[in-house]
């Protein structure tokens, strides 16, 4: 079963810890200055399943 290609959107927000502008993909962010990372469930779409990772050596 092939996975349909998705179009990812680059999004921006302010870091909730230090206020620095951060950019992410589909609402998932990580601040390079203070280390803040938003929770994975706050993203705009579902994450791919482990089985969708073709590089994973089972």
C-alpha positions in Angstrom: 0.0 0.0 0.0 1.6 3.3 -1.1 1.3 6.4 1.1 0.0 9.4 -0.8 2.4 12.3 -0.9 1.5 15.2 1.4 2.2 18.9 1.1 3.8 20.3 4.2 3.3 23.9 5.2 6.0 26.0 6.9 4.4 27.8 9.8 5.6 30.3 12.4 4.9 31.2 16.0 6.6 32.8 19.0 8.4 30.5 21.5 6.2 30.1 24.6 9.3 30.1 26.8 11.6 32.9 25.5 9.5 34.7 22.9 11.9 34.1 19.9 10.2 33.7 16.5 10.3 30.0 15.5 9.4 28.3 12.3 8.1 24.7 12.0 6.3 22.3 9.7 2.6 22.0 10.0 2.4 23.6 13.5 5.2 21.6 15.1 7.9 23.7 16.6 11.2 23.5 18.4 13.1 26.6 19.7 16.9 26.5 19.0 17.7 29.0 21.7 16.0 27.7 24.8 15.0 24.2 23.8 11.2 24.6 24.1 9.2 22.1 21.9 5.5 22.1 21.5 3.5 18.9 22.1 3.2 16.7 19.0 -0.6 16.7 19.2 -0.6 20.5 18.6 0.4 20.0 15.0 -2.0 20.6 12.1 -2.1 17.0 10.8 -1.5 13.5 11.9 2.0 12.1 12.1 2.9 9.1 9.9 2.8 5.7 11.4 6.0 3.8 12.2 5.2 1.3 9.4 5.3 4.2 6.9 9.0 4.8 7.5 10.7 3.0 4.6 14.2 3.5 6.1 13.3 1.7 9.4 15.1 -1.7 9.5 12.7 -4.2 10.9 
